[in-house]
Amino acid sequence: MKHPGGRPKREIILTAADIPQQDYFTVNEVAELTGAHIHTIQSRLRSGELRGKKLGKEWRIYRDSLIQERG
C-alpha cells in the first residue's frame, strides 16, 4: 500500500521561449532546463505527465510536452 502523504509535486513550468528549438530532448537536457532531478523527469515520463519515447535505454522527450501555457 502506498503511503498517502508525501511531498507535493513541484510544478515544472516552461514557456516556448525558454526551450531551445529542437524536437526531442534527453532526460539530462530536460533536468538541466527545468532544474529538476533526473529521477523526477523519469518518474513523470512513466506516469505520463511528460510525453516521450524510449529508444533503446534512453528516453527522448517531446518538446511540446515541456511547453505549458501560463494562464
Secondary structure, DSSP 8 states (H G I E B T S, - for coil): ---S---------B-GGGS-S-SEE-HHHHHHHHT--HHHHHHHHHHTSS-EEEETTEEEEEHHHHB----
